[in-house]
Amino acid sequence: MPNTIIIGSGSYLPNRIVGRDFFLDSEFYAEDGQKIDKPAEETISKFVEITEIENRRFIEDDLSNSKIGYEAAKIAIDDANIDPETLDYIIYASNFGEVTVNGYVDFMPNMAARVKNQLGIKNRKCITYDMMFGCPGWVEAMILANHFIKAGTAKNILVIGSETLSRVTDPYDRNKMIFADGAGAVVVTATQQENVGIIAHNTICDNGPELNYLANGSSLNKEADQSRIYVRMQGRKIYEYALKNVPTAIKETIEDANLSIENINKILIHQANAKMDYAMIDRLHKLYEIKEYDHAISPMTIQEFGNSSVATIPTMFDLIVKGKMEGHSFKEKDNIVMTSVGAGMNINAIVYRFP
């Protein structure tokens, strides 16, 4: 049975850097629809203290989700040094699809098909799928790609995670400061080399009362246009859910790979917010009865790039592979974890071993 290895990666980070001053003129409303009677600067400072997000990236008006996904994909294909006509599948992870400047969401044709078109691929047997799975969408797309490769139905697969969340955030919601835009992509291929690539994976879907912890809703300002739909999240409930469930899911996946935390070189965790990510990694180590550990095990990009949902992990992967994250690198036989939590609520994790 073949194994699934990454042979190329790419990312696209918009040039537009949005700092805290961008939000100084905002009017913020609470979840109950009441205006927050505090200066915007106070709200922003508290937000930065919790999330550590100083900057984030927004796309320009003339760009789109599929366009930045294409840019990341093109780099990944060039990096893999393959003919794009040899791709058997393109899997595109996204939550909102193509979003216009005024917030109109469009999923038809699907995102993977749009990228195939932009790449100029003529191969009719190159199949295009979209993955809608919340923030864990790119990791789940990798798991799906692994299934295809192990089943022998594919050799080369392009896996993209791309989002333009700046276009679906309520201007009156404090949480708008979390979200960002970006795209990451990898090309995976089948190999007969043993004990490499995706050596374990795990997915959990809790779709009961957790279903609406992260969903869509109208503006918090009841006097604003209520026909628009925005991303809406219950931050406290997500935090509590993630802390309770994500560390256990990661540990289970590591054990499925017959490894322990001491064998893991890096944990690429979805960049949701810094406080939550730190807490999850800390809780994971406590499951192994480890109190002190090197925090470099879990690289962070959220401080400068914000939360771009499905794009955070593939973007980080590409930056590290290309030597663009100081103090972080991958080497032969390294074991890394890629893990995410998000809308659903869904959790997943992969243990990946470099060839």
Rosetta silent file (secondary structure, phi, psi, omega in degrees, C-alpha in Angstrom):
SEQUENCE: MPNTIIIGSGSYLPNRIVGRDFFLDSEFYAEDGQKIDKPAEETISKFVEITEIENRRFIEDDLSNSKIGYEAAKIAIDDANIDPETLDYIIYASNFGEVTVNGYVDFMPNMAARVKNQLGIKNRKCITYDMMFGCPGWVEAMILANHFIKAGTAKNILVIGSETLSRVTDPYDRNKMIFADGAGAVVVTATQQENVGIIAHNTICDNGPELNYLANGSSLNKEADQSRIYVRMQGRKIYEYALKNVPTAIKETIEDANLSIENINKILIHQANAKMDYAMIDRLHKLYEIKEYDHAISPMTIQEFGNSSVATIPTMFDLIVKGKMEGHSFKEKDNIVMTSVGAGMNINAIVYRFP
SCORE:     score description
SCORE:     0.000 S_00000001
   1 L     0.000  127.999 -177.532    0.000    0.000    0.000 S_00000001
   2 L   -69.590  160.282  173.765    1.510    3.362   -1.005 S_00000001
   3 E  -109.892  162.610 -174.221    2.199    6.202    1.408 S_00000001
   4 E  -109.813  116.028  179.234    1.389    9.900    0.957 S_00000001
   5 E  -121.734  153.821  177.303    4.231   12.416    0.942 S_00000001
   6 E   -89.256  126.391 -178.839    4.382   16.142    0.253 S_00000001
   7 E  -115.757   -2.890  178.047    6.587   17.001   -2.723 S_00000001
   8 E  -165.987  149.747  179.666    5.834   20.697   -3.150 S_00000001
   9 E  -144.063  157.667  177.212    4.296   23.630   -1.285 S_00000001
  10 E  -157.051  159.990  177.779    3.253   27.210   -1.907 S_00000001
  11 E  -150.501  157.718  174.616    1.497   30.067   -0.171 S_00000001
  12 E  -133.506  117.247  175.858    0.045   33.467   -0.881 S_00000001
  13 L  -112.222  118.897 -177.512   -0.036   36.147    1.783 S_00000001
  14 L   -54.396  149.896 -179.228   -1.741   39.376    0.675 S_00000001
  15 L   -75.280  -19.418 -175.652    0.427   42.466    0.557 S_00000001
  16 E   -80.033  108.836  179.885   -2.099   44.561    2.479 S_00000001
  17 E   -94.209  123.331 -177.256   -1.063   44.634    6.147 S_00000001
  18 E  -112.464  113.154  179.953   -3.870   45.703    8.495 S_00000001
  19 E   -96.695 -174.095 -175.212   -2.810   46.836   11.972 S_00000001
  20 H   -65.444  -30.428 -178.090   -4.742   47.820   15.068 S_00000001
  21 H   -63.642  -22.511  179.574   -5.184   51.449   13.973 S_00000001
  22 H   -58.817  -27.302 -172.720   -7.411   50.239   11.128 S_00000001
  23 H  -101.265    4.825 -174.232  -10.155   49.535   13.702 S_00000001
  24 L   -61.916  -27.982 -179.171   -9.965   52.765   15.722 S_00000001
  25 L   -91.247    7.827 -175.877  -13.125   54.194   14.142 S_00000001
  26 L   -74.366  148.820  166.780  -15.152   51.036   14.791 S_00000001
  27 L  -106.601  121.266 -176.236  -18.350   50.853   16.814 S_00000001
  28 L  -103.721  140.270  177.683  -18.438   47.547   18.658 S_00000001
  29 E  -121.055  148.672  177.707  -21.568   45.723   19.785 S_00000001
  30 L   -83.591  173.139 -177.476  -21.929   42.809   22.202 S_00000001
  31 L   -63.444  -23.690  179.448  -23.652   39.507   21.427 S_00000001
  32 L   -84.777    4.073  177.788  -26.873   40.801   23.003 S_00000001
  33 L    87.267    2.034  179.447  -27.027   43.636   20.454 S_00000001
  34 L   -89.170  139.147  178.300  -26.037   46.350   22.934 S_00000001
  35 E   -67.476  137.666  179.568  -23.398   48.869   21.968 S_00000001
  36 L   -79.957  116.488 -173.794  -20.174   48.500   23.950 S_00000001
  37 L   -88.150   62.923  177.416  -19.757   51.725   25.887 S_00000001
  38 L  -141.344  153.876  174.455  -15.970   51.845   25.819 S_00000001
  39 L   -60.969  143.871 -179.967  -13.444   53.635   23.633 S_00000001
  40 H   -57.138  -37.375 -179.192  -12.489   51.524   20.613 S_00000001
  41 H   -59.396  -38.161  179.341   -8.830   51.701   21.652 S_00000001
  42 H   -65.835  -43.881  178.168   -9.641   49.966   24.945 S_00000001
  43 H   -63.420  -41.717 -179.342  -11.484   47.173   23.164 S_00000001
  44 H   -65.987  -43.619 -179.475   -8.675   46.784   20.640 S_00000001
  45 H   -61.990  -41.420  178.051   -5.960   46.687   23.311 S_00000001
  46 H   -64.574  -40.396  178.166   -7.814   43.977   25.233 S_00000001
  47 H   -60.535  -47.530 -179.381   -8.239   42.008   22.037 S_00000001
  48 H   -63.475  -38.593  179.027   -4.512   42.190   21.236 S_00000001
  49 H   -59.552  -40.175 -177.306   -3.651   41.158   24.797 S_00000001
  50 H   -80.362  -47.481 -172.718   -5.720   37.974   24.466 S_00000001
  51 H   -91.316  -22.617 -174.161   -5.085   36.986   20.846 S_00000001
  52 L    67.888   12.203 -179.269   -1.642   38.591   20.289 S_00000001
  53 L   -82.502  104.363  176.177   -2.840   39.591   16.813 S_00000001
  54 L   -89.501  -37.916 -178.292   -1.105   42.860   16.003 S_00000001
  55 E  -133.894  159.800  172.332   -1.438   42.559   12.228 S_00000001
  56 E  -148.813  167.149 -178.490   -3.392   40.567    9.717 S_00000001
  57 E  -111.351  132.463  174.933   -3.497   40.372    5.907 S_00000001
  58 E  -118.991  142.715  177.223   -6.475   41.451    3.751 S_00000001
  59 L   -77.281  158.502  175.585   -6.701   40.976    0.000 S_00000001
  60 L   -76.971  163.241 -175.835   -7.124   43.908   -2.349 S_00000001
  61 L   -62.470  -26.228 -176.387  -10.481   44.565   -4.015 S_00000001
  62 L   -88.451    4.168  178.343   -9.309   43.220   -7.375 S_00000001
  63 L  -105.581  168.615  179.522   -8.398   39.796   -5.937 S_00000001
  64 L  -143.951  169.756  178.662  -10.576   36.813   -5.053 S_00000001
  65 H   -59.574  -50.562 -177.810  -10.402   33.591   -3.082 S_00000001
  66 H   -63.700  -30.825  179.732   -9.864   31.444   -6.169 S_00000001
  67 H   -68.337  -44.715  179.977   -7.193   33.838   -7.444 S_00000001
  68 H   -74.076  -29.781  173.545   -5.050   33.643   -4.305 S_00000001
  69 H   -63.716  -40.830  176.180   -5.691   29.898   -4.128 S_00000001
  70 H   -61.458  -43.571 -178.808   -4.422   29.660   -7.692 S_00000001
  71 H   -60.892  -43.947  177.786   -1.301   31.681   -6.819 S_00000001
  72 H   -65.250  -41.052 -178.766   -0.457   29.310   -3.938 S_00000001
  73 H   -64.135  -42.870 -179.643   -1.233   26.280   -6.107 S_00000001
  74 H   -59.598  -42.971  178.900    0.979   27.467   -8.967 S_00000001
  75 H   -64.768  -42.231 -179.256    3.934   27.851   -6.595 S_00000001
  76 H   -63.361  -42.102  179.684    3.304   24.398   -5.090 S_00000001
  77 H   -65.498  -42.397  176.721    3.160   22.755   -8.529 S_00000001
  78 H   -62.677  -40.679  179.981    6.386   24.471   -9.614 S_00000001
  79 H   -64.531  -36.974  179.296    7.998   23.425   -6.326 S_00000001
  80 H   -75.630  -16.829  179.427    6.910   19.822   -6.895 S_00000001
  81 L    58.016   46.547  176.344    8.334   19.979  -10.442 S_00000001
  82 L  -120.073  160.618  172.059    5.400   18.095  -11.942 S_00000001
  83 L   -78.790  121.915 -179.393    3.253   18.615  -15.008 S_00000001
  84 H   -56.930  -22.144  177.927   -0.121   19.906  -13.718 S_00000001
  85 H   -66.518  -15.013  179.715   -1.777   17.637  -16.301 S_00000001
  86 H   -89.259    1.151  177.484   -0.676   14.688  -14.122 S_00000001
  87 L   -71.718  129.422  178.231   -2.837   15.809  -11.206 S_00000001
  88 L   -87.806  -32.075  179.655   -5.542   13.259  -10.458 S_00000001
  89 E  -142.097  149.382  164.215   -7.444   15.449   -7.973 S_00000001
  90 E  -122.144  122.325  178.881   -7.620   19.050   -6.835 S_00000001
  91 E  -117.209  123.142 -172.837   -9.162   19.423   -3.373 S_00000001
  92 E  -117.276  114.293  177.687   -9.948   22.969   -2.258 S_00000001
  93 E   -90.886  129.805 -179.847  -10.740   23.709    1.393 S_00000001
  94 L  -163.670  156.890  177.250  -12.798   26.843    2.038 S_00000001
  95 L  -105.872  -28.081 -174.535  -15.718   27.966    4.192 S_00000001
  96 L  -124.002    0.092  178.519  -17.221   30.737    2.083 S_00000001
  97 L    63.449 -145.419  177.966  -16.022   30.013   -1.436 S_00000001
  98 E   -79.177  126.271 -179.413  -15.737   32.967   -3.773 S_00000001
  99 E  -123.222  126.269  178.453  -16.767   36.159   -1.952 S_00000001
 100 L   -74.555  169.876  179.731  -17.308   39.467   -3.712 S_00000001
 101 L   -58.878  -32.808 -179.734  -16.177   42.781   -2.241 S_00000001
 102 L   -92.175   13.031  171.205  -19.736   43.401   -1.001 S_00000001
 103 L    90.097   11.769  177.755  -19.917   40.012    0.693 S_00000001
 104 L   -77.560  127.227 -176.644  -21.819   37.925   -1.860 S_00000001
 105 E   -97.207  134.969 -175.392  -20.893   34.235   -1.462 S_00000001
 106 E  -138.441  119.915  179.795  -20.605   32.057   -4.558 S_00000001
 107 L  -113.875    6.851 -177.938  -19.850   28.306   -4.637 S_00000001
 108 L  -131.604  120.147    0.725  -20.836   27.492   -8.218 S_00000001
 109 L   -68.359  162.715 -175.027  -18.748   26.517  -10.055 S_00000001
 110 L   -67.942  164.143 -172.439  -16.803   25.054   -7.167 S_00000001
 111 H   -65.849  -40.225  179.934  -13.464   26.478   -6.064 S_00000001
 112 H   -63.274  -38.210  178.058  -11.333   23.534   -7.181 S_00000001
 113 H   -64.824  -39.101  178.984  -12.836   23.750  -10.667 S_00000001
 114 H   -62.877  -40.807  179.599  -12.023   27.462  -10.839 S_00000001
 115 H   -68.877  -41.135  176.118   -8.390   26.793   -9.948 S_00000001
 116 H   -56.166  -42.559  178.584   -8.168   23.957  -12.476 S_00000001
 117 H   -62.472  -45.358 -178.906   -9.435   26.425  -15.074 S_00000001
 118 H   -66.960  -30.676  177.412   -6.907   29.094  -14.069 S_00000001
 119 H   -76.544  -12.208  179.107   -4.099   26.523  -14.199 S_00000001
 120 L    73.895   23.759 -177.909   -5.169   25.683  -17.742 S_00000001
 121 L   -74.076  126.189 -179.207   -5.415   21.949  -17.001 S_00000001
 122 L   -95.804  -17.863 -176.161   -7.044   20.072  -19.903 S_00000001
 123 L   -58.826  111.222 -178.085   -7.031   16.603  -18.281 S_00000001
 124 L   -71.585  -17.672  178.550  -10.703   15.615  -17.976 S_00000001
 125 L   -88.257    1.310  172.667   -9.763   12.913  -15.454 S_00000001
 126 L   -81.341  109.578 -171.235   -8.414   15.547  -13.036 S_00000001
 127 E   -92.751  137.372 -174.826  -11.286   15.580  -10.532 S_00000001
 128 E  -113.963  119.917  179.259  -12.159   18.739   -8.612 S_00000001
 129 E  -120.920  146.986  167.503  -13.587   18.614   -5.073 S_00000001
 130 E  -106.213  144.472  178.074  -14.362   21.280   -2.489 S_00000001
 131 E  -116.446  111.384  174.559  -13.957   20.554    1.221 S_00000001
 132 L  -107.649  104.584 -171.949  -16.275   22.475    3.567 S_00000001
 133 L  -147.857   25.959 -175.676  -15.265   21.418    7.063 S_00000001
 134 L    71.175 -163.267  179.975  -14.689   24.590    9.043 S_00000001
 135 L   -58.556  -28.736  177.045  -11.156   25.641    9.909 S_00000001
 136 L   -75.353    9.630 -173.472   -9.995   21.970    9.875 S_00000001
 137 H   -58.401  -41.870 -178.136  -10.870   21.814    6.160 S_00000001
 138 H   -69.008  -42.328  178.002   -7.328   21.730    4.788 S_00000001
 139 H   -61.687  -41.637  179.102   -6.206   19.031    7.223 S_00000001
 140 H   -66.753  -34.939  175.499   -9.319   16.994    6.345 S_00000001
 141 H   -63.404  -36.860  175.309   -8.567   17.496    2.641 S_00000001
 142 H   -64.348  -40.251  178.391   -5.111   16.041    3.307 S_00000001
 143 H   -64.936  -41.511  177.109   -6.727   13.060    5.018 S_00000001
 144 H   -62.982  -43.445  177.938   -9.045   12.585    2.026 S_00000001
 145 H   -59.278  -40.268  178.738   -6.071   12.805   -0.350 S_00000001
 146 H   -62.102  -40.738  177.071   -4.321   10.145    1.715 S_00000001
 147 H   -61.001  -44.481  179.941   -7.350    7.844    1.354 S_00000001
 148 H   -61.021  -42.930 -177.876   -7.315    8.280   -2.433 S_00000001
 149 H   -68.217  -44.207  179.915   -3.610    7.511   -2.638 S_00000001
 150 H   -66.957  -28.839  177.748   -3.794    4.473   -0.373 S_00000001
 151 L   -77.245   -9.734  179.661   -6.770    3.175   -2.367 S_00000001
 152 L    80.640   13.812 -178.859   -4.663    3.391   -5.509 S_00000001
 153 L   -93.530   -4.194 -179.847   -7.050    5.774   -7.259 S_00000001
 154 L  -151.713  151.875  173.508   -4.587    8.666   -7.397 S_00000001
 155 L  -113.837  -46.461 -179.086   -0.879    9.380   -7.616 S_00000001
 156 E  -120.162  130.421 -179.259   -0.673   13.197   -7.577 S_00000001
 157 E  -136.599  134.968  174.275   -3.099   15.461   -5.711 S_00000001
 158 E   -97.399  124.751 -178.270   -3.153   19.228   -5.224 S_00000001
 159 E  -120.155  117.935 -174.176   -4.552   20.246   -1.811 S_00000001
 160 E  -116.646  141.959  169.011   -5.414   23.924   -1.300 S_00000001
 161 E  -127.948  117.777 -174.532   -6.627   25.866    1.731 S_00000001
 162 E  -148.502  141.154 -177.316   -7.702   29.430    0.986 S_00000001
 163 E  -151.855  148.095  174.834  -10.032   31.967    2.555 S_00000001
 164 E  -124.772   70.329 -173.685  -11.027   35.626    2.305 S_00000001
 165 H   -71.305  -18.222  179.971  -12.612   36.136    5.714 S_00000001
 166 H   -62.143  -18.737 -177.248  -12.179   39.909    5.635 S_00000001
 167 H   -95.040   -0.805 -178.516  -15.235   39.983    3.368 S_00000001
 168 L  -127.377   24.417  179.778  -17.567   38.045    5.703 S_00000001
 169 L  -106.017  138.559  178.830  -16.996   39.789    9.032 S_00000001
 170 L   -68.740  122.633 -178.926  -19.572   41.976   10.773 S_00000001
 171 L   -62.113  -14.578 -178.007  -18.160   45.534   11.009 S_00000001
 172 L  -103.154    4.871 -176.445  -19.743   45.823   14.502 S_00000001
 173 E  -102.801  128.299  177.332  -18.303   42.574   15.908 S_00000001
 174 H   -56.965  -32.219 -176.796  -15.060   42.595   17.928 S_00000001
 175 H   -65.893  -12.639  178.565  -14.235   39.202   16.475 S_00000001
 176 H   -60.296  -24.382 -177.941  -13.707   40.791   13.071 S_00000001
 177 H   -74.029  -13.577  178.457  -10.198   41.644   14.283 S_00000001
 178 L   -76.282  -40.299 -163.314   -9.311   37.932   14.455 S_00000001
 179 E   -85.188  153.263 -173.946   -9.948   37.050   10.850 S_00000001
 180 L  -150.657  179.418 -179.539   -7.680   37.406    7.836 S_00000001
 181 E  -117.027  152.007  176.900   -7.074   36.302    4.261 S_00000001
 182 E   169.157  168.064 -179.238   -4.505   33.917    2.832 S_00000001
 183 E  -146.207  142.760  174.718   -3.866   30.755    0.849 S_00000001
 184 E  -139.936  151.302 -178.600   -1.628   27.711    1.159 S_00000001
 185 E  -150.828  152.274  172.333   -1.230   24.631   -1.010 S_00000001
 186 E  -137.380  156.064  168.307    0.733   21.402   -1.275 S_00000001
 187 E  -108.458  126.691  175.789    1.170   18.693   -3.857 S_00000001
 188 E  -111.401  152.931 -179.008    1.126   15.170   -2.439 S_00000001
 189 E  -141.694  162.523  178.500    2.167   12.032   -4.259 S_00000001
 190 E   -84.308  139.165  175.612    2.204    8.279   -3.773 S_00000001
 191 E  -137.083  149.355  175.779    5.432    6.587   -2.707 S_00000001
 192 L   -91.358   -1.283  177.244    6.365    2.987   -1.985 S_00000001
 193 L   -64.738  135.975 -173.878    8.844    4.174    0.637 S_00000001
 194 L   -88.442  151.455  173.468    7.822    2.736    4.009 S_00000001
 195 L    57.324   40.697  175.582    7.096    4.598    7.273 S_00000001
 196 L  -136.455  168.805  177.360    6.985    8.068    5.737 S_00000001
 197 E    76.458 -145.179 -179.929    4.338   10.655    4.940 S_00000001
 198 E   -76.739  103.986 -176.133    0.963   10.547    6.679 S_00000001
 199 E  -100.327  -10.061  174.541    1.511    7.768    9.203 S_00000001
 200 E  -163.340  150.081  175.244   -1.556    8.458   11.356 S_00000001
 201 E  -153.303  161.785 -173.710   -4.655   10.633   11.319 S_00000001
 202 E  -155.849  135.496  177.662   -7.737   11.219   13.424 S_00000001
 203 E  -134.284  137.004  178.308  -11.000   13.126   12.937 S_00000001
 204 E  -128.938  133.682  177.102  -13.742   13.950   15.445 S_00000001
 205 E  -124.606  111.719  174.270  -17.109   15.555   14.652 S_00000001
 206 L  -106.172  101.405 -172.226  -19.243   16.813   17.538 S_00000001
 207 L  -116.848   31.277  175.910  -22.382   18.107   15.844 S_00000001
 208 L   -92.701 -119.651  178.687  -24.817   18.262   18.748 S_00000001
 209 H   -62.564  -16.511  179.935  -25.082   21.368   20.914 S_00000001
 210 H   -76.704   -8.492 -170.861  -21.672   22.382   19.544 S_00000001
 211 H   -54.361  -39.347 -173.835  -23.144   22.882   16.072 S_00000001
 212 H  -103.922   15.471  175.511  -23.661   26.637   16.400 S_00000001
 213 L   -60.803  -31.737  178.237  -20.546   27.556   18.367 S_00000001
 214 E  -139.349  108.637 -174.200  -19.237   28.892   15.050 S_00000001
 215 E  -148.378 -163.997  176.655  -21.862   29.670   12.420 S_00000001
 216 E  -107.002  151.955  178.820  -23.315   32.469   10.316 S_00000001
 217 E  -163.017  171.101  178.823  -25.560   35.266   11.537 S_00000001
 218 L   -81.974  176.666 -175.981  -26.759   38.796   10.892 S_00000001
 219 L   -62.644  145.024  175.621  -25.116   41.970   12.210 S_00000001
 220 L   -68.060  -25.245  176.852  -24.914   42.536   15.969 S_00000001
 221 L   -84.977  106.127 -174.048  -26.092   46.078   15.301 S_00000001
 222 L   -66.420  -13.760  177.508  -29.860   45.628   14.884 S_00000001
 223 L   -91.524   -4.846  178.004  -30.082   48.956   13.064 S_00000001
 224 L   -86.494  174.516  178.946  -27.635   47.796   10.403 S_00000001
 225 L   -60.604  113.667 -177.605  -28.530   45.808    7.279 S_00000001
 226 L   -89.288   -0.012  178.507  -29.872   42.497    8.628 S_00000001
 227 L   -82.611  -19.944  178.525  -29.923   40.801    5.232 S_00000001
 228 L   -76.113  143.807  178.473  -26.146   40.356    5.220 S_00000001
 229 L  -110.954  130.954 -177.935  -24.753   37.138    6.690 S_00000001
 230 E  -125.309  160.403  173.435  -21.523   37.220    8.676 S_00000001
 231 E   -69.901  134.543 -176.991  -19.338   34.712   10.472 S_00000001
 232 E  -133.844  131.762 -179.800  -20.410   34.521   14.102 S_00000001
 233 E  -136.816  148.625  176.139  -18.683   32.665   16.930 S_00000001
 234 L   -98.254   89.876 -170.024  -19.191   31.970   20.606 S_00000001
 235 H   -56.195  -45.738 -177.545  -15.621   32.499   21.723 S_00000001
 236 H   -64.213  -43.284 -179.185  -15.871   31.259   25.295 S_00000001
 237 H   -67.178  -37.874  177.174  -17.642   28.027   24.334 S_00000001
 238 H   -63.684  -43.481  179.404  -15.143   27.358   21.532 S_00000001
 239 H   -58.531  -49.292 -178.532  -12.257   27.935   23.944 S_00000001
 240 H   -64.954  -41.684  179.016  -13.669   25.517   26.510 S_00000001
 241 H   -63.239  -46.465 -177.633  -14.511   22.916   23.878 S_00000001
 242 H   -62.415  -44.475 -178.931  -11.061   23.111   22.281 S_00000001
 243 H   -63.610  -35.602 -178.837   -9.208   22.821   25.583 S_00000001
 244 H   -74.446  -35.483 -167.292  -11.238   19.795   26.578 S_00000001
 245 H  -111.273  -33.856 -174.432  -11.062   17.910   23.285 S_00000001
 246 H   -67.455  -47.696 -179.775   -8.151   18.925   21.049 S_00000001
 247 H   -57.216  -39.409  179.197   -5.217   17.819   23.270 S_00000001
 248 H   -65.034  -40.994  179.175   -6.798   14.380   23.709 S_00000001
 249 H   -64.816  -39.491  177.627   -7.337   14.038   19.951 S_00000001
 250 H   -64.190  -46.074 -179.082   -3.700   14.973   19.255 S_00000001
 251 H   -60.243  -42.440  179.156   -2.441   12.481   21.842 S_00000001
 252 H   -61.361  -40.276 -179.323   -4.582    9.718   20.354 S_00000001
 253 H   -68.737  -40.992  176.455   -3.176   10.433   16.883 S_00000001
 254 H   -60.652  -42.479  179.238    0.408   10.424   18.169 S_00000001
 255 H   -67.188  -35.192  176.828   -0.250    7.079   19.862 S_00000001
 256 H   -62.778  -26.764  176.994   -1.784    5.694   16.665 S_00000001
 257 L   -86.072    4.788 -177.671    1.576    6.446   15.044 S_00000001
 258 L    60.060   39.097  179.482    3.269    4.457   17.848 S_00000001
 259 L  -125.232  172.511  171.859    5.024    7.606   19.006 S_00000001
 260 L  -125.846  172.829 -177.396    5.107    9.808   22.106 S_00000001
 261 H   -60.014  -28.829  179.120    5.297   13.576   22.465 S_00000001
 262 H   -66.653  -18.741  179.895    9.083   13.301   22.792 S_00000001
 263 H   -90.586   -4.366 -176.626    9.198   12.001   19.218 S_00000001
 264 L   -94.105  125.516 -177.023    7.326   15.011   17.801 S_00000001
 265 L   -88.361  -35.732  178.329    9.513   17.761   16.342 S_00000001
 266 E  -145.781  148.563  171.185    6.834   20.338   15.510 S_00000001
 267 E  -121.022  109.917  177.193    3.131   20.839   16.085 S_00000001
 268 E   -92.422   97.792 -176.907    1.516   23.001   13.410 S_00000001
 269 E  -100.120  142.116  178.531   -1.703   23.989   15.128 S_00000001
 270 L   -51.655  130.954 -176.215   -4.431   26.047   13.484 S_00000001
 271 L   -83.001   80.760 -177.638   -3.792   29.701   14.321 S_00000001
 272 L   -83.384  -62.501  165.817   -7.131   30.456   16.014 S_00000001
 273 L  -158.024  152.244 -169.389   -5.907   32.825   18.701 S_00000001
 274 H   -61.152  -44.463 -177.661   -2.692   32.805   20.659 S_00000001
 275 H   -58.788  -45.139 -178.897   -4.208   32.287   24.110 S_00000001
 276 H   -67.838  -41.346 -179.804   -6.174   29.232   22.989 S_00000001
 277 H   -64.352  -45.085  177.374   -3.264   27.726   21.054 S_00000001
 278 H   -57.955  -44.582 -176.410   -0.868   28.115   23.977 S_00000001
 279 H   -64.658  -39.633 -179.624   -3.416   26.537   26.303 S_00000001
 280 H   -67.375  -42.504  179.055   -4.017   23.539   24.017 S_00000001
 281 H   -66.574  -39.104  177.252   -0.312   22.800   23.601 S_00000001
 282 H   -63.245  -44.700  179.153    0.220   23.176   27.336 S_00000001
 283 H   -63.784  -37.013  176.844   -2.700   20.822   28.074 S_00000001
 284 H   -58.986  -47.612  179.961   -1.294   18.300   25.570 S_00000001
 285 H   -64.829  -34.760  177.771    2.017   18.168   27.420 S_00000001
 286 H   -64.679  -29.835  175.701    0.214   17.805   30.741 S_00000001
 287 H   -63.378  -24.397  176.258   -1.447   14.671   29.369 S_00000001
 288 L   -98.553    9.710 -178.998    2.095   13.302   29.178 S_00000001
 289 L    60.028   39.000  177.518    2.839   14.685   32.671 S_00000001
 290 L  -111.151  121.103 -179.390    5.272   17.212   31.197 S_00000001
 291 L   -96.212  -37.020 -177.979    5.313   20.649   32.829 S_00000001
 292 L  -114.305  130.406  179.661    8.311   22.244   31.126 S_00000001
 293 L  -152.579  164.097  179.474    8.903   22.017   27.366 S_00000001
 294 L   -78.534  113.580 -176.632   10.446   23.966   24.496 S_00000001
 295 H   -68.144   -9.124  175.958    7.686   26.231   23.208 S_00000001
 296 H   -68.493  -10.254  177.381    9.392   26.270   19.804 S_00000001
 297 H   -61.986  -25.058 -176.945    7.636   22.949   19.216 S_00000001
 298 L  -122.497   90.846 -179.408    4.567   24.970   18.224 S_00000001
 299 L   -61.910  152.369 -179.304    5.386   27.793   15.770 S_00000001
 300 L  -128.510  132.885  175.450    3.062   30.806   15.728 S_00000001
 301 L  -120.784   -8.680 -170.617    2.156   33.052   12.810 S_00000001
 302 H   -62.959  -28.280 -177.898   -1.086   34.559   14.096 S_00000001
 303 H   -59.673  -32.589 -176.798    0.620   37.656   15.534 S_00000001
 304 H  -110.379  -22.675 -174.231    1.423   38.925   12.040 S_00000001
 305 H  -114.081  -10.795 -178.703   -0.982   37.090    9.730 S_00000001
 306 L    71.152 -169.306 -177.870   -4.161   36.683   11.791 S_00000001
 307 E  -100.517  104.214  179.006   -6.577   33.774   11.514 S_00000001
 308 L  -102.076   26.214  174.562   -7.077   32.800    7.866 S_00000001
 309 H    56.190 -118.659 -174.827   -8.975   29.616    8.791 S_00000001
 310 H   -61.190  -15.993 -175.018   -8.112   26.740    6.420 S_00000001
 311 H   -88.804  -13.585 -170.574   -4.991   28.583    5.212 S_00000001
 312 H   -64.469  -42.881 -176.318   -3.119   28.899    8.512 S_00000001
 313 H   -73.987  -50.147  178.876   -1.498   25.438    8.564 S_00000001
 314 H   -64.123  -30.733  175.764   -0.473   25.092    4.887 S_00000001
 315 H   -65.143  -46.871  179.106    0.809   28.671    4.935 S_00000001
 316 H   -62.693  -42.905  178.373    2.925   27.966    8.015 S_00000001
 317 H   -56.038  -48.573 -177.885    4.172   24.697    6.521 S_00000001
 318 H   -63.764  -41.758  179.810    5.308   26.464    3.363 S_00000001
 319 H   -61.565  -40.633 -179.763    7.036   29.273    5.279 S_00000001
 320 H   -70.039  -45.220  179.041    9.007   26.779    7.365 S_00000001
 321 H   -57.702  -38.876 -176.923    9.932   24.587    4.375 S_00000001
 322 L   -85.639    5.723  178.250   11.168   27.671    2.506 S_00000001
 323 L    71.283   28.334 -176.131   13.255   28.855    5.491 S_00000001
 324 L  -103.134    6.350  174.519   11.090   31.945    6.041 S_00000001
 325 L  -120.107  104.287 -175.085   10.337   31.397    9.747 S_00000001
 326 L   -56.538  131.888  177.511   13.372   32.199   11.833 S_00000001
 327 L    87.383    0.251 -178.527   14.234   29.467   14.324 S_00000001
 328 L  -128.821  138.790  178.082   12.080   26.829   12.651 S_00000001
 329 L  -159.048  163.667  173.041   12.960   24.137   10.122 S_00000001
 330 L  -116.617  147.410  175.453   12.132   20.581    9.076 S_00000001
 331 L  -136.163  171.109 -178.068   14.665   17.858    8.460 S_00000001
 332 L   -54.132  132.940  177.870   14.727   14.272    7.228 S_00000001
 333 L    72.271    6.827  172.887   12.682   11.856    9.393 S_00000001
 334 L   -62.068  142.832  172.686   11.152   14.656   11.480 S_00000001
 335 E  -105.522  123.051  177.786    7.717   13.824   12.862 S_00000001
 336 E  -124.252  153.054  174.270    5.270   16.712   12.803 S_00000001
 337 E  -108.315  136.275  170.665    1.645   17.078   13.841 S_00000001
 338 E  -119.579  122.196 -170.930   -0.823   19.172   11.845 S_00000001
 339 E  -145.482  149.030 -177.140   -4.023   19.781   13.796 S_00000001
 340 E  -151.239  159.461  174.812   -7.075   22.023   13.742 S_00000001
 341 E  -140.440  143.451  179.901  -10.409   22.727   15.396 S_00000001
 342 E  -178.852 -164.593 -169.750  -13.336   24.678   14.027 S_00000001
 343 L   -46.368  134.140 -179.268  -16.916   24.989   12.900 S_00000001
 344 L   151.064  -64.032   -0.930  -18.956   21.860   13.330 S_00000001
 345 L   -82.855  140.285 -179.564  -17.436   21.460   15.865 S_00000001
 346 E  -122.910  144.616  176.983  -14.771   19.424   14.090 S_00000001
 347 E  -133.116  140.831  170.724  -11.285   18.395   15.191 S_00000001
 348 E  -150.203  163.838 -179.582   -8.600   16.589   13.232 S_00000001
 349 E  -154.455  146.925  175.986   -4.909   15.764   13.404 S_00000001
 350 E  -128.243  139.271  164.713   -2.234   14.225   11.199 S_00000001
 351 E  -104.730  121.740 -176.663    1.155   12.826   12.128 S_00000001
 352 E  -118.900  131.112  177.619    3.444   13.359    9.153 S_00000001
 353 E  -111.766  124.795  178.877    6.992   11.949    8.828 S_00000001
 354 L   -69.064  137.932  177.497    9.367   13.565    6.391 S_00000001
 355 L   -61.320    0.000    0.000   11.085   11.148    3.971 S_00000001
